[in-house]
Amino acid sequence: MPKLNTIFIFPGDLMWKQHPSLYASGTLPRGDPNLPAIIMFTYNATRSKELLGMSYRTIHEIANDTLEYFKARGWLQEGRFNSVHRSSL
């Protein structure tokens, strides 16, 4: 069975500010703050809200729910990234 990888991509320091213990414990690796922040796509959801009455969850809600989902399944391992260097990620 192939090895599965989990990749979290969140804007700015969203995860770091909300869950600093996950980084301090080595459960999640820190990204490289020196990489350029390039916005390739933006979406306007106004029409879906107006025409269909849709509502959307915030990025904070989605990030927290994703972490809780991973924790419940044991997919976050403390110390996993303590000795990993960015160049090897």
C-alpha positions, 0 to 999 in steps of 0.5 A: 500500500502506498504511503499517504501524505497529509498536507495542510495549507492555510493562509498566513499564520492561521494554524500557528496562532490557533494551535501553537502547541501542535508546532511546539510538540513537533506534531506539525512542521512549520512552513517557510515564512520566507516563501513568497505569498502568491495568490493564484485564484480568488473566488466570489461567492456572492451569486451562490449566496444570493441565488441559492441562499448558500452560506459558507463556513469560515477558514477558522472553522474548517481548520479546527474541524480538520484538526479534530477529525485528524486527532480523532483518528490518531493521524497526528503524532506528537514529536513527528517533526521535531528532527525534520529540517525544512529542506527534507520536507 
